Amino acid sequence: MAYLNQGRMSPILGSSFLCVFLVQCLFTRCSFGAEVFSISPPYGSLCGETKMLISGTGFSQNKLSEGNQVQLVSLATSYDCPVSKDGTMESMIMCYTVPGMKEGVYHVRVKVDGVPIPDENMCQPEGPYSDKCLFEVRKQNTPLIQSVSPTSFSPGPESVIALGGMIFTDRYGTNVAASSNGKEETVNQVYAGPLTCELRKTNDELYELQLDSPSSNMGQIKCRYQGTYIGNSNASFIIGDGPYGRSCRQQDTLLVSINKQIYQFQTFPEITGVTPSSGSTDGGTDLTIAGNYFTGTMENTEVYIGGKSSLM
Ligand SMILES: *[C@@H]1O[C@H](CO)[C@@H](O)[C@H](O)[C@H]1NC(C)=O
């Protein structure tokens, strides 16, 4: 008799399992109870880095960034929205959109500890395809770099670069309570090459952060190039905490280098002096070229004198 029951749960044992499960759900909220109330912002950038906040209940607290997974789904395609640990808790998920999303409307899908939140728990009573749960990626909400100046310079304490285009705000940190166009968003960070680009002078004043007019989204950011990197670089900036995100690059700001690399600006070493200043027409004169920001390796260094290559 006993072995006939193997593999099947006795009714008493089964109901006590169910009981424990329900009690657990009551006190700690199991993923069955996870629910999304709404998402914000409703719009974001084509170049990503829009901070999305998903409010709800029952989100995973085990591993905040792996336990909670967000996907943005359109009719044609879908993208992950990688979850950020800080900003995520039982009642809130924070994720950042990825660059390169196609323009269009997306609805949100959330998995908690591997279990998808069902439609009947998404943005009720209106449902998962209502405004409360939709996100649109569009040009109007995409910061854009339309000019870069200069496009070639050598690094140094005075190397300031100007980026013009759709910047949406002239607010940085707490320099003003609101942008002059009324917006509350701020410039979070500017990147030039591999490092951040410093918006403040050493006396804490801004170099320049200005909208063209109080009703404009267009303007100019100036910042100091940091570090000593030599080579081809791009710039970008992030307008944070709202329906914007990372800037895209207008096509005509992209240049092509001799080695076919695409870039927005180049940094080069500076030459401060050449000695001796004269030598024999037969050649063989040793030249010393002094300067800053040379690469320190021979391999990628060539010296041209009057257009003719010379031996090092
Ligand atoms: C600069 O950005 C363009 C696209 O916007 C990309 O194709 C290119 O590889 C980037 N160049 C560098 C040096 O990162």
The ligand as an ORCA input file, in Angstrom:
! r2SCAN-3c Opt
* xyz 0 1
  C      31.935     58.377    -33.005
  O      30.548     58.156    -33.188
  C      30.202     57.540    -34.425
  C      28.702     57.414    -34.518
  O      28.019     58.439    -33.885
  C      30.861     56.165    -34.509
  O      30.580     55.579    -35.750
  C      32.355     56.319    -34.327
  O      32.970     55.041    -34.301
  C      32.687     57.062    -33.053
  N      34.125     57.334    -33.018
  C      34.875     57.183    -31.919
  C      36.306     57.564    -32.050
  O      34.425     56.767    -30.871
*
